[in-house]
Amino acid sequence: MTAEGETQEIVRIGLIGSDIQRSKSPARHETEGRALGLDDRHSRFDTLRAPHGAMALPDHLEGKGFAGIDVTHPCKQFSFRT
């Protein structure tokens, strides 16, 4: 929380994935952030529409002042070993 008269810094976070226009993750994360006193804003970036290509998105977003990124389908893979 901020003291009266202070402005809280907005924390910009990107969600990177494919076909994510209807993802509910940004709204969920922002709701949780508000409950913790944070002002975080999550923006979706579809890899299929990335003007600089999907691999360039993390560096591009960092250059635009984003504090971090969430990576989702199909950009992350899980490997299970037995």
PyMOL Python script that loads the backbone (N, CA, C, O; Angstrom):
from pymol import cmd

cmd.read_pdbstr("""\
ATOM      1  N   MET A   1       0.834  -1.185   0.000  1.00  0.00           N
ATOM      2  CA  MET A   1       0.000   0.000   0.000  1.00  0.00           C
ATOM      3  C   MET A   1       0.877   1.245   0.000  1.00  0.00           C
ATOM      4  O   MET A   1       2.011   1.217   0.478  1.00  0.00           O
ATOM      5  N   THR A   2       0.353   2.312  -0.528  1.00  0.00           N
ATOM      6  CA  THR A   2       1.104   3.551  -0.556  1.00  0.00           C
ATOM      7  C   THR A   2       0.518   4.525   0.440  1.00  0.00           C
ATOM      8  O   THR A   2      -0.661   4.450   0.786  1.00  0.00           O
ATOM      9  N   ALA A   3       1.353   5.437   0.897  1.00  0.00           N
ATOM     10  CA  ALA A   3       0.884   6.470   1.815  1.00  0.00           C
ATOM     11  C   ALA A   3       0.026   7.462   1.039  1.00  0.00           C
ATOM     12  O   ALA A   3       0.120   7.561  -0.185  1.00  0.00           O
ATOM     13  N   GLU A   4      -0.797   8.182   1.756  1.00  0.00           N
ATOM     14  CA  GLU A   4      -1.683   9.142   1.116  1.00  0.00           C
ATOM     15  C   GLU A   4      -0.865  10.151   0.317  1.00  0.00           C
ATOM     16  O   GLU A   4       0.130  10.683   0.810  1.00  0.00           O
ATOM     17  N   GLY A   5      -1.285  10.407  -0.903  1.00  0.00           N
ATOM     18  CA  GLY A   5      -0.609  11.354  -1.762  1.00  0.00           C
ATOM     19  C   GLY A   5       0.466  10.741  -2.645  1.00  0.00           C
ATOM     20  O   GLY A   5       0.919  11.381  -3.594  1.00  0.00           O
ATOM     21  N   GLU A   6       0.883   9.509  -2.351  1.00  0.00           N
ATOM     22  CA  GLU A   6       1.881   8.842  -3.180  1.00  0.00           C
ATOM     23  C   GLU A   6       1.184   8.101  -4.312  1.00  0.00           C
ATOM     24  O   GLU A   6       0.046   7.654  -4.171  1.00  0.00           O
ATOM     25  N   THR A   7       1.870   7.980  -5.415  1.00  0.00           N
ATOM     26  CA  THR A   7       1.335   7.185  -6.513  1.00  0.00           C
ATOM     27  C   THR A   7       2.056   5.857  -6.555  1.00  0.00           C
ATOM     28  O   THR A   7       3.266   5.782  -6.343  1.00  0.00           O
ATOM     29  N   GLN A   8       1.305   4.819  -6.828  1.00  0.00           N
ATOM     30  CA  GLN A   8       1.875   3.475  -6.874  1.00  0.00           C
ATOM     31  C   GLN A   8       2.376   3.191  -8.282  1.00  0.00           C
ATOM     32  O   GLN A   8       1.719   3.528  -9.267  1.00  0.00           O
ATOM     33  N   GLU A   9       3.534   2.574  -8.365  1.00  0.00           N
ATOM     34  CA  GLU A   9       4.103   2.218  -9.655  1.00  0.00           C
ATOM     35  C   GLU A   9       3.287   1.095 -10.285  1.00  0.00           C
ATOM     36  O   GLU A   9       2.952   0.106  -9.633  1.00  0.00           O
ATOM     37  N   ILE A  10       2.979   1.270 -11.555  1.00  0.00           N
ATOM     38  CA  ILE A  10       2.286   0.223 -12.306  1.00  0.00           C
ATOM     39  C   ILE A  10       3.336  -0.772 -12.791  1.00  0.00           C
ATOM     40  O   ILE A  10       4.333  -0.390 -13.403  1.00  0.00           O
ATOM     41  N   VAL A  11       3.099  -2.040 -12.513  1.00  0.00           N
ATOM     42  CA  VAL A  11       4.000  -3.102 -12.941  1.00  0.00           C
ATOM     43  C   VAL A  11       3.376  -3.759 -14.169  1.00  0.00           C
ATOM     44  O   VAL A  11       2.298  -4.348 -14.094  1.00  0.00           O
ATOM     45  N   ARG A  12       4.067  -3.648 -15.293  1.00  0.00           N
ATOM     46  CA  ARG A  12       3.569  -4.204 -16.557  1.00  0.00           C
ATOM     47  C   ARG A  12       4.128  -5.603 -16.772  1.00  0.00           C
ATOM     48  O   ARG A  12       5.336  -5.823 -16.682  1.00  0.00           O
ATOM     49  N   ILE A  13       3.232  -6.547 -17.057  1.00  0.00           N
ATOM     50  CA  ILE A  13       3.613  -7.940 -17.264  1.00  0.00           C
ATOM     51  C   ILE A  13       2.953  -8.434 -18.545  1.00  0.00           C
ATOM     52  O   ILE A  13       1.781  -8.149 -18.791  1.00  0.00           O
ATOM     53  N   GLY A  14       3.690  -9.165 -19.350  1.00  0.00           N
ATOM     54  CA  GLY A  14       3.158  -9.686 -20.599  1.00  0.00           C
ATOM     55  C   GLY A  14       2.816 -11.157 -20.490  1.00  0.00           C
ATOM     56  O   GLY A  14       3.479 -11.908 -19.775  1.00  0.00           O
ATOM     57  N   LEU A  15       1.780 -11.565 -21.202  1.00  0.00           N
ATOM     58  CA  LEU A  15       1.422 -12.978 -21.338  1.00  0.00           C
ATOM     59  C   LEU A  15       1.698 -13.350 -22.784  1.00  0.00           C
ATOM     60  O   LEU A  15       1.094 -12.795 -23.702  1.00  0.00           O
ATOM     61  N   ILE A  16       2.612 -14.291 -22.983  1.00  0.00           N
ATOM     62  CA  ILE A  16       3.015 -14.708 -24.321  1.00  0.00           C
ATOM     63  C   ILE A  16       2.495 -16.108 -24.586  1.00  0.00           C
ATOM     64  O   ILE A  16       2.686 -17.017 -23.779  1.00  0.00           O
ATOM     65  N   GLY A  17       1.835 -16.274 -25.724  1.00  0.00           N
ATOM     66  CA  GLY A  17       1.334 -17.582 -26.114  1.00  0.00           C
ATOM     67  C   GLY A  17       0.638 -17.493 -27.460  1.00  0.00           C
ATOM     68  O   GLY A  17       0.713 -16.468 -28.138  1.00  0.00           O
ATOM     69  N   SER A  18      -0.021 -18.540 -27.838  1.00  0.00           N
ATOM     70  CA  SER A  18      -0.732 -18.597 -29.110  1.00  0.00           C
ATOM     71  C   SER A  18      -2.222 -18.778 -28.858  1.00  0.00           C
ATOM     72  O   SER A  18      -2.635 -19.600 -28.040  1.00  0.00           O
ATOM     73  N   ASP A  19      -3.017 -17.993 -29.575  1.00  0.00           N
ATOM     74  CA  ASP A  19      -4.483 -18.060 -29.459  1.00  0.00           C
ATOM     75  C   ASP A  19      -4.918 -17.814 -28.006  1.00  0.00           C
ATOM     76  O   ASP A  19      -5.639 -18.625 -27.425  1.00  0.00           O
ATOM     77  N   ILE A  20      -4.477 -16.698 -27.431  1.00  0.00           N
ATOM     78  CA  ILE A  20      -4.703 -16.408 -26.011  1.00  0.00           C
ATOM     79  C   ILE A  20      -5.654 -15.237 -25.773  1.00  0.00           C
ATOM     80  O   ILE A  20      -5.749 -14.736 -24.652  1.00  0.00           O
ATOM     81  N   GLN A  21      -6.355 -14.799 -26.812  1.00  0.00           N
ATOM     82  CA  GLN A  21      -7.228 -13.645 -26.676  1.00  0.00           C
ATOM     83  C   GLN A  21      -8.268 -13.807 -25.575  1.00  0.00           C
ATOM     84  O   GLN A  21      -8.661 -12.824 -24.948  1.00  0.00           O
ATOM     85  N   ARG A  22      -8.711 -15.021 -25.334  1.00  0.00           N
ATOM     86  CA  ARG A  22      -9.751 -15.250 -24.321  1.00  0.00           C
ATOM     87  C   ARG A  22      -9.201 -15.754 -22.990  1.00  0.00           C
ATOM     88  O   ARG A  22      -9.964 -16.171 -22.118  1.00  0.00           O
ATOM     89  N   SER A  23      -7.896 -15.718 -22.835  1.00  0.00           N
ATOM     90  CA  SER A  23      -7.281 -16.196 -21.594  1.00  0.00           C
ATOM     91  C   SER A  23      -7.790 -15.395 -20.396  1.00  0.00           C
ATOM     92  O   SER A  23      -7.886 -14.169 -20.448  1.00  0.00           O
ATOM     93  N   LYS A  24      -8.106 -16.096 -19.338  1.00  0.00           N
ATOM     94  CA  LYS A  24      -8.574 -15.457 -18.104  1.00  0.00           C
ATOM     95  C   LYS A  24      -7.430 -15.165 -17.140  1.00  0.00           C
ATOM     96  O   LYS A  24      -7.636 -14.540 -16.099  1.00  0.00           O
ATOM     97  N   SER A  25      -6.229 -15.613 -17.482  1.00  0.00           N
ATOM     98  CA  SER A  25      -5.075 -15.429 -16.596  1.00  0.00           C
ATOM     99  C   SER A  25      -4.793 -13.966 -16.258  1.00  0.00           C
ATOM    100  O   SER A  25      -4.571 -13.658 -15.087  1.00  0.00           O
ATOM    101  N   PRO A  26      -4.792 -13.050 -17.233  1.00  0.00           N
ATOM    102  CA  PRO A  26      -4.502 -11.657 -16.869  1.00  0.00           C
ATOM    103  C   PRO A  26      -5.455 -11.103 -15.810  1.00  0.00           C
ATOM    104  O   PRO A  26      -5.010 -10.459 -14.860  1.00  0.00           O
ATOM    105  N   ALA A  27      -6.730 -11.339 -15.957  1.00  0.00           N
ATOM    106  CA  ALA A  27      -7.700 -10.830 -14.981  1.00  0.00           C
ATOM    107  C   ALA A  27      -7.493 -11.469 -13.613  1.00  0.00           C
ATOM    108  O   ALA A  27      -7.592 -10.794 -12.588  1.00  0.00           O
ATOM    109  N   ARG A  28      -7.206 -12.764 -13.594  1.00  0.00           N
ATOM    110  CA  ARG A  28      -6.953 -13.456 -12.315  1.00  0.00           C
ATOM    111  C   ARG A  28      -5.724 -12.889 -11.612  1.00  0.00           C
ATOM    112  O   ARG A  28      -5.753 -12.625 -10.410  1.00  0.00           O
ATOM    113  N   HIS A  29      -4.647 -12.705 -12.367  1.00  0.00           N
ATOM    114  CA  HIS A  29      -3.421 -12.177 -11.775  1.00  0.00           C
ATOM    115  C   HIS A  29      -3.621 -10.745 -11.268  1.00  0.00           C
ATOM    116  O   HIS A  29      -3.126 -10.395 -10.197  1.00  0.00           O
ATOM    117  N   GLU A  30      -4.333  -9.931 -12.018  1.00  0.00           N
ATOM    118  CA  GLU A  30      -4.577  -8.557 -11.583  1.00  0.00           C
ATOM    119  C   GLU A  30      -5.438  -8.519 -10.327  1.00  0.00           C
ATOM    120  O   GLU A  30      -5.199  -7.693  -9.446  1.00  0.00           O
ATOM    121  N   THR A  31      -6.426  -9.387 -10.228  1.00  0.00           N
ATOM    122  CA  THR A  31      -7.270  -9.461  -9.034  1.00  0.00           C
ATOM    123  C   THR A  31      -6.436  -9.849  -7.823  1.00  0.00           C
ATOM    124  O   THR A  31      -6.563  -9.244  -6.759  1.00  0.00           O
ATOM    125  N   GLU A  32      -5.588 -10.853  -7.981  1.00  0.00           N
ATOM    126  CA  GLU A  32      -4.710 -11.273  -6.880  1.00  0.00           C
ATOM    127  C   GLU A  32      -3.738 -10.160  -6.510  1.00  0.00           C
ATOM    128  O   GLU A  32      -3.466  -9.931  -5.331  1.00  0.00           O
ATOM    129  N   GLY A  33      -3.217  -9.474  -7.514  1.00  0.00           N
ATOM    130  CA  GLY A  33      -2.294  -8.371  -7.253  1.00  0.00           C
ATOM    131  C   GLY A  33      -2.949  -7.265  -6.441  1.00  0.00           C
ATOM    132  O   GLY A  33      -2.356  -6.751  -5.493  1.00  0.00           O
ATOM    133  N   ARG A  34      -4.173  -6.898  -6.812  1.00  0.00           N
ATOM    134  CA  ARG A  34      -4.898  -5.860  -6.065  1.00  0.00           C
ATOM    135  C   ARG A  34      -5.113  -6.279  -4.623  1.00  0.00           C
ATOM    136  O   ARG A  34      -5.018  -5.453  -3.715  1.00  0.00           O
ATOM    137  N   ALA A  35      -5.403  -7.561  -4.402  1.00  0.00           N
ATOM    138  CA  ALA A  35      -5.609  -8.062  -3.037  1.00  0.00           C
ATOM    139  C   ALA A  35      -4.330  -7.935  -2.209  1.00  0.00           C
ATOM    140  O   ALA A  35      -4.378  -7.832  -0.983  1.00  0.00           O
ATOM    141  N   LEU A  36      -3.189  -7.943  -2.894  1.00  0.00           N
ATOM    142  CA  LEU A  36      -1.897  -7.805  -2.215  1.00  0.00           C
ATOM    143  C   LEU A  36      -1.385  -6.365  -2.218  1.00  0.00           C
ATOM    144  O   LEU A  36      -0.279  -6.090  -1.752  1.00  0.00           O
ATOM    145  N   GLY A  37      -2.197  -5.454  -2.746  1.00  0.00           N
ATOM    146  CA  GLY A  37      -1.803  -4.049  -2.777  1.00  0.00           C
ATOM    147  C   GLY A  37      -0.916  -3.684  -3.948  1.00  0.00           C
ATOM    148  O   GLY A  37      -0.234  -2.660  -3.908  1.00  0.00           O
ATOM    149  N   LEU A  38      -0.911  -4.501  -4.994  1.00  0.00           N
ATOM    150  CA  LEU A  38      -0.083  -4.241  -6.169  1.00  0.00           C
ATOM    151  C   LEU A  38      -0.928  -3.685  -7.307  1.00  0.00           C
ATOM    152  O   LEU A  38      -2.123  -3.966  -7.403  1.00  0.00           O
ATOM    153  N   ASP A  39      -0.306  -2.908  -8.153  1.00  0.00           N
ATOM    154  CA  ASP A  39      -0.969  -2.405  -9.353  1.00  0.00           C
ATOM    155  C   ASP A  39      -0.255  -2.999 -10.552  1.00  0.00           C
ATOM    156  O   ASP A  39       0.586  -2.350 -11.175  1.00  0.00           O
ATOM    157  N   ASP A  40      -0.600  -4.252 -10.873  1.00  0.00           N
ATOM    158  CA  ASP A  40       0.026  -4.907 -12.013  1.00  0.00           C
ATOM    159  C   ASP A  40      -0.958  -4.981 -13.164  1.00  0.00           C
ATOM    160  O   ASP A  40      -2.151  -5.223 -12.980  1.00  0.00           O
ATOM    161  N   ARG A  41      -0.428  -4.769 -14.345  1.00  0.00           N
ATOM    162  CA  ARG A  41      -1.234  -4.793 -15.568  1.00  0.00           C
ATOM    163  C   ARG A  41      -0.677  -5.859 -16.494  1.00  0.00           C
ATOM    164  O   ARG A  41       0.502  -5.840 -16.848  1.00  0.00           O
ATOM    165  N   HIS A  42      -1.532  -6.780 -16.877  1.00  0.00           N
ATOM    166  CA  HIS A  42      -1.125  -7.889 -17.734  1.00  0.00           C
ATOM    167  C   HIS A  42      -1.672  -7.666 -19.143  1.00  0.00           C
ATOM    168  O   HIS A  42      -2.862  -7.407 -19.324  1.00  0.00           O
ATOM    169  N   SER A  43      -0.801  -7.768 -20.125  1.00  0.00           N
ATOM    170  CA  SER A  43      -1.178  -7.602 -21.528  1.00  0.00           C
ATOM    171  C   SER A  43      -0.870  -8.889 -22.283  1.00  0.00           C
ATOM    172  O   SER A  43       0.144  -9.541 -22.036  1.00  0.00           O
ATOM    173  N   ARG A  44      -1.756  -9.242 -23.203  1.00  0.00           N
ATOM    174  CA  ARG A  44      -1.586 -10.468 -23.989  1.00  0.00           C
ATOM    175  C   ARG A  44      -0.795 -10.161 -25.263  1.00  0.00           C
ATOM    176  O   ARG A  44      -1.001  -9.133 -25.908  1.00  0.00           O
ATOM    177  N   PHE A  45       0.119 -11.084 -25.608  1.00  0.00           N
ATOM    178  CA  PHE A  45       0.891 -10.976 -26.834  1.00  0.00           C
ATOM    179  C   PHE A  45       0.865 -12.324 -27.528  1.00  0.00           C
ATOM    180  O   PHE A  45       1.507 -13.276 -27.086  1.00  0.00           O
ATOM    181  N   ASP A  46       0.118 -12.397 -28.618  1.00  0.00           N
ATOM    182  CA  ASP A  46      -0.040 -13.637 -29.367  1.00  0.00           C
ATOM    183  C   ASP A  46       1.178 -13.836 -30.260  1.00  0.00           C
ATOM    184  O   ASP A  46       1.522 -12.960 -31.054  1.00  0.00           O
ATOM    185  N   THR A  47       1.820 -14.978 -30.130  1.00  0.00           N
ATOM    186  CA  THR A  47       3.028 -15.249 -30.909  1.00  0.00           C
ATOM    187  C   THR A  47       2.749 -15.262 -32.406  1.00  0.00           C
ATOM    188  O   THR A  47       3.642 -14.976 -33.203  1.00  0.00           O
ATOM    189  N   LEU A  48       1.529 -15.587 -32.793  1.00  0.00           N
ATOM    190  CA  LEU A  48       1.191 -15.626 -34.212  1.00  0.00           C
ATOM    191  C   LEU A  48       1.083 -14.228 -34.810  1.00  0.00           C
ATOM    192  O   LEU A  48       1.115 -14.070 -36.030  1.00  0.00           O
ATOM    193  N   ARG A  49       0.956 -13.222 -33.965  1.00  0.00           N
ATOM    194  CA  ARG A  49       0.805 -11.837 -34.439  1.00  0.00           C
ATOM    195  C   ARG A  49       1.988 -10.951 -34.067  1.00  0.00           C
ATOM    196  O   ARG A  49       1.938  -9.735 -34.246  1.00  0.00           O
ATOM    197  N   ALA A  50       3.049 -11.558 -33.551  1.00  0.00           N
ATOM    198  CA  ALA A  50       4.211 -10.788 -33.100  1.00  0.00           C
ATOM    199  C   ALA A  50       4.942 -10.199 -34.311  1.00  0.00           C
ATOM    200  O   ALA A  50       5.412 -10.948 -35.167  1.00  0.00           O
ATOM    201  N   PRO A  51       5.042  -8.861 -34.392  1.00  0.00           N
ATOM    202  CA  PRO A  51       5.672  -8.254 -35.564  1.00  0.00           C
ATOM    203  C   PRO A  51       7.163  -8.578 -35.693  1.00  0.00           C
ATOM    204  O   PRO A  51       7.699  -8.567 -36.801  1.00  0.00           O
ATOM    205  N   HIS A  52       7.828  -8.861 -34.592  1.00  0.00           N
ATOM    206  CA  HIS A  52       9.262  -9.148 -34.623  1.00  0.00           C
ATOM    207  C   HIS A  52       9.546 -10.634 -34.474  1.00  0.00           C
ATOM    208  O   HIS A  52      10.705 -11.037 -34.381  1.00  0.00           O
ATOM    209  N   GLY A  53       8.509 -11.449 -34.451  1.00  0.00           N
ATOM    210  CA  GLY A  53       8.662 -12.883 -34.269  1.00  0.00           C
ATOM    211  C   GLY A  53       8.579 -13.274 -32.801  1.00  0.00           C
ATOM    212  O   GLY A  53       8.902 -12.479 -31.918  1.00  0.00           O
ATOM    213  N   ALA A  54       8.153 -14.478 -32.552  1.00  0.00           N
ATOM    214  CA  ALA A  54       7.927 -14.960 -31.190  1.00  0.00           C
ATOM    215  C   ALA A  54       9.199 -14.954 -30.353  1.00  0.00           C
ATOM    216  O   ALA A  54       9.149 -14.624 -29.168  1.00  0.00           O
ATOM    217  N   MET A  55      10.323 -15.309 -30.934  1.00  0.00           N
ATOM    218  CA  MET A  55      11.565 -15.388 -30.166  1.00  0.00           C
ATOM    219  C   MET A  55      12.058 -14.015 -29.724  1.00  0.00           C
ATOM    220  O   MET A  55      12.808 -13.910 -28.753  1.00  0.00           O
ATOM    221  N   ALA A  56      11.649 -12.975 -30.419  1.00  0.00           N
ATOM    222  CA  ALA A  56      12.086 -11.617 -30.076  1.00  0.00           C
ATOM    223  C   ALA A  56      11.180 -10.959 -29.034  1.00  0.00           C
ATOM    224  O   ALA A  56      11.526  -9.908 -28.494  1.00  0.00           O
ATOM    225  N   LEU A  57      10.032 -11.562 -28.746  1.00  0.00           N
ATOM    226  CA  LEU A  57       9.073 -10.935 -27.824  1.00  0.00           C
ATOM    227  C   LEU A  57       9.640 -10.622 -26.445  1.00  0.00           C
ATOM    228  O   LEU A  57       9.436  -9.506 -25.968  1.00  0.00           O
ATOM    229  N   PRO A  58      10.340 -11.536 -25.772  1.00  0.00           N
ATOM    230  CA  PRO A  58      10.846 -11.191 -24.429  1.00  0.00           C
ATOM    231  C   PRO A  58      11.743  -9.953 -24.425  1.00  0.00           C
ATOM    232  O   PRO A  58      11.571  -9.068 -23.586  1.00  0.00           O
ATOM    233  N   ASP A  59      12.689  -9.884 -25.344  1.00  0.00           N
ATOM    234  CA  ASP A  59      13.571  -8.717 -25.404  1.00  0.00           C
ATOM    235  C   ASP A  59      12.801  -7.459 -25.782  1.00  0.00           C
ATOM    236  O   ASP A  59      13.059  -6.381 -25.246  1.00  0.00           O
ATOM    237  N   HIS A  60      11.862  -7.596 -26.700  1.00  0.00           N
ATOM    238  CA  HIS A  60      11.038  -6.456 -27.122  1.00  0.00           C
ATOM    239  C   HIS A  60      10.241  -5.896 -25.937  1.00  0.00           C
ATOM    240  O   HIS A  60      10.193  -4.682 -25.739  1.00  0.00           O
ATOM    241  N   LEU A  61       9.623  -6.775 -25.159  1.00  0.00           N
ATOM    242  CA  LEU A  61       8.816  -6.337 -24.019  1.00  0.00           C
ATOM    243  C   LEU A  61       9.687  -5.742 -22.922  1.00  0.00           C
ATOM    244  O   LEU A  61       9.292  -4.768 -22.281  1.00  0.00           O
ATOM    245  N   GLU A  62      10.862  -6.311 -22.697  1.00  0.00           N
ATOM    246  CA  GLU A  62      11.770  -5.729 -21.715  1.00  0.00           C
ATOM    247  C   GLU A  62      12.151  -4.309 -22.123  1.00  0.00           C
ATOM    248  O   GLU A  62      12.212  -3.411 -21.284  1.00  0.00           O
ATOM    249  N   GLY A  63      12.406  -4.114 -23.409  1.00  0.00           N
ATOM    250  CA  GLY A  63      12.734  -2.788 -23.906  1.00  0.00           C
ATOM    251  C   GLY A  63      11.596  -1.793 -23.784  1.00  0.00           C
ATOM    252  O   GLY A  63      11.823  -0.584 -23.758  1.00  0.00           O
ATOM    253  N   LYS A  64      10.376  -2.296 -23.709  1.00  0.00           N
ATOM    254  CA  LYS A  64       9.194  -1.443 -23.557  1.00  0.00           C
ATOM    255  C   LYS A  64       8.824  -1.219 -22.092  1.00  0.00           C
ATOM    256  O   LYS A  64       7.800  -0.604 -21.796  1.00  0.00           O
ATOM    257  N   GLY A  65       9.660  -1.718 -21.173  1.00  0.00           N
ATOM    258  CA  GLY A  65       9.429  -1.458 -19.756  1.00  0.00           C
ATOM    259  C   GLY A  65       8.631  -2.509 -19.014  1.00  0.00           C
ATOM    260  O   GLY A  65       8.209  -2.271 -17.882  1.00  0.00           O
ATOM    261  N   PHE A  66       8.413  -3.666 -19.620  1.00  0.00           N
ATOM    262  CA  PHE A  66       7.697  -4.729 -18.931  1.00  0.00           C
ATOM    263  C   PHE A  66       8.603  -5.339 -17.871  1.00  0.00           C
ATOM    264  O   PHE A  66       9.788  -5.567 -18.113  1.00  0.00           O
ATOM    265  N   ALA A  67       8.043  -5.600 -16.701  1.00  0.00           N
ATOM    266  CA  ALA A  67       8.814  -6.146 -15.580  1.00  0.00           C
ATOM    267  C   ALA A  67       9.030  -7.646 -15.720  1.00  0.00           C
ATOM    268  O   ALA A  67       9.979  -8.191 -15.158  1.00  0.00           O
ATOM    269  N   GLY A  68       8.156  -8.317 -16.465  1.00  0.00           N
ATOM    270  CA  GLY A  68       8.275  -9.755 -16.619  1.00  0.00           C
ATOM    271  C   GLY A  68       7.262 -10.280 -17.609  1.00  0.00           C
ATOM    272  O   GLY A  68       6.450  -9.528 -18.148  1.00  0.00           O
ATOM    273  N   ILE A  69       7.317 -11.583 -17.844  1.00  0.00           N
ATOM    274  CA  ILE A  69       6.385 -12.224 -18.765  1.00  0.00           C
ATOM    275  C   ILE A  69       5.915 -13.551 -18.179  1.00  0.00           C
ATOM    276  O   ILE A  69       6.634 -14.220 -17.437  1.00  0.00           O
ATOM    277  N   ASP A  70       4.693 -13.905 -18.534  1.00  0.00           N
ATOM    278  CA  ASP A  70       4.166 -15.242 -18.280  1.00  0.00           C
ATOM    279  C   ASP A  70       4.156 -15.935 -19.635  1.00  0.00           C
ATOM    280  O   ASP A  70       3.758 -15.337 -20.635  1.00  0.00           O
ATOM    281  N   VAL A  71       4.583 -17.169 -19.677  1.00  0.00           N
ATOM    282  CA  VAL A  71       4.641 -17.915 -20.924  1.00  0.00           C
ATOM    283  C   VAL A  71       3.646 -19.051 -20.842  1.00  0.00           C
ATOM    284  O   VAL A  71       3.610 -19.784 -19.854  1.00  0.00           O
ATOM    285  N   THR A  72       2.832 -19.200 -21.885  1.00  0.00           N
ATOM    286  CA  THR A  72       1.811 -20.240 -21.888  1.00  0.00           C
ATOM    287  C   THR A  72       1.842 -20.992 -23.221  1.00  0.00           C
ATOM    288  O   THR A  72       2.752 -20.811 -24.030  1.00  0.00           O
ATOM    289  N   HIS A  73       0.863 -21.811 -23.425  1.00  0.00           N
ATOM    290  CA  HIS A  73       0.752 -22.697 -24.592  1.00  0.00           C
ATOM    291  C   HIS A  73       0.902 -21.927 -25.898  1.00  0.00           C
ATOM    292  O   HIS A  73       0.364 -20.826 -26.009  1.00  0.00           O
ATOM    293  N   PRO A  74       1.584 -22.439 -26.852  1.00  0.00           N
ATOM    294  CA  PRO A  74       2.384 -23.652 -26.921  1.00  0.00           C
ATOM    295  C   PRO A  74       3.871 -23.387 -26.680  1.00  0.00           C
ATOM    296  O   PRO A  74       4.722 -24.184 -27.076  1.00  0.00           O
ATOM    297  N   CYS A  75       4.170 -22.291 -26.043  1.00  0.00           N
ATOM    298  CA  CYS A  75       5.573 -21.861 -25.895  1.00  0.00           C
ATOM    299  C   CYS A  75       6.316 -22.572 -24.783  1.00  0.00           C
ATOM    300  O   CYS A  75       7.542 -22.488 -24.717  1.00  0.00           O
ATOM    301  N   LYS A  76       5.625 -23.256 -23.925  1.00  0.00           N
ATOM    302  CA  LYS A  76       6.322 -24.003 -22.879  1.00  0.00           C
ATOM    303  C   LYS A  76       5.999 -25.480 -23.024  1.00  0.00           C
ATOM    304  O   LYS A  76       4.924 -25.856 -23.491  1.00  0.00           O
ATOM    305  N   GLN A  77       6.917 -26.283 -22.629  1.00  0.00           N
ATOM    306  CA  GLN A  77       6.735 -27.721 -22.725  1.00  0.00           C
ATOM    307  C   GLN A  77       7.099 -28.358 -21.398  1.00  0.00           C
ATOM    308  O   GLN A  77       7.977 -27.879 -20.680  1.00  0.00           O
ATOM    309  N   PHE A  78       6.420 -29.430 -21.089  1.00  0.00           N
ATOM    310  CA  PHE A  78       6.725 -30.189 -19.888  1.00  0.00           C
ATOM    311  C   PHE A  78       7.313 -31.526 -20.284  1.00  0.00           C
ATOM    312  O   PHE A  78       6.920 -32.125 -21.285  1.00  0.00           O
ATOM    313  N   SER A  79       8.241 -31.976 -19.500  1.00  0.00           N
ATOM    314  CA  SER A  79       8.842 -33.278 -19.734  1.00  0.00           C
ATOM    315  C   SER A  79       8.720 -34.087 -18.452  1.00  0.00           C
ATOM    316  O   SER A  79       9.257 -33.694 -17.417  1.00  0.00           O
ATOM    317  N   PHE A  80       8.027 -35.199 -18.511  1.00  0.00           N
ATOM    318  CA  PHE A  80       7.851 -36.039 -17.343  1.00  0.00           C
ATOM    319  C   PHE A  80       8.711 -37.290 -17.501  1.00  0.00           C
ATOM    320  O   PHE A  80       8.680 -37.965 -18.530  1.00  0.00           O
ATOM    321  N   ARG A  81       9.468 -37.574 -16.466  1.00  0.00           N
ATOM    322  CA  ARG A  81      10.318 -38.768 -16.497  1.00  0.00           C
ATOM    323  C   ARG A  81       9.826 -39.731 -15.431  1.00  0.00           C
ATOM    324  O   ARG A  81       9.432 -39.321 -14.339  1.00  0.00           O
ATOM    325  N   THR A  82       9.853 -41.000 -15.756  1.00  0.00           N
ATOM    326  CA  THR A  82       9.416 -42.004 -14.789  1.00  0.00           C
ATOM    327  C   THR A  82      10.578 -42.707 -14.161  1.00  0.00           C
ATOM    328  O   THR A  82      10.387 -43.586 -13.320  1.00  0.00           O
TER     329      THR A  82
END
""", "prot")
cmd.dss("prot")
cmd.show_as("cartoon", "prot")
cmd.util.cbc("prot")
cmd.orient("prot")
